[in-house]
């Protein structure tokens, strides 16, 4: 009956047969049902693939956003410690790791020190800015090549106490290893090639930040040197001014007295001088006037 068909479809039926049914009708109905089942399974498979692809795309977007944020931080953050923490945080995120740290080589003694960390045990985190050997980074420092290791091969290294999978990337400056960026996972799930590429990109930003830091220090040293030179020049100018003022004080009064004395000799009624003597006095008067003018000009320059 019609009501029976409607109820059957409501309960999940996909087709129906009229009785008595012929073989061809049964075969056709089964084929229709199989097509529907296959189509439903294909839709479910496509939906799962679409969801997986969408999740991967969203993860790539988050990773690229993190990389972009690190690049922006390199150009905007002047506090080097804060910048290193940002770099390690980004490294842990883009590689889906559980912990990470940055080791930097000291310029004088070439020893690697812990510059920044993320999720390390307190005992190790307390060694910040101190020499620390994780047992595996030294190999990468020698080879200059990235290293991904997990499972049994990692067990013989000290870093296995922190996780069962590790990825170490060198931070280079003109092919010279100046630092090491390390991430670990607690589970023995190896890091992928994509994880390695992303961590190497983060390491490049770390290298850029250290180059910027060196340039900044060089500029600071240059500015400090120029300031010291300017201070010395100002001190010399003050000494010069003091010397000139001293000369003016020391010469002004004697010159004035000498010129008055000669003038009185030249115009005095009681003075009996011949023409040659008066010529000598006038010449001396002119020379004294020249010296007086020089002293006055020094005063004007001051």
ABEGO torsion letter per residue (X at the ends): XAAAAAAAAAAGBABBBBOBBBAAAAAAAAAAAAAAAAAAAAAAAAAAAAAAAAAAAAAAAAAAAAAAAAAAAAAABABAAAAAAAAAAAAAAAAGBABBBBBBBBAAAGBBBBABBBGBBAAAAAABGBBBBAGAAAAAAAAGBBBBBBEAAAAABAAAAAEABBBBBBBBBGGBBABBBBBBBABABBBBAAAAAAAAAAAAAAAAAAAAAAAAAAAAAAAAAAAAAAAAAAAAAAAAAAAAAAAAAAAAAAAAAAAAAAAAAAABAABBBBAAAAAAAAAAAAAAAAAAAAAAAAAAAX
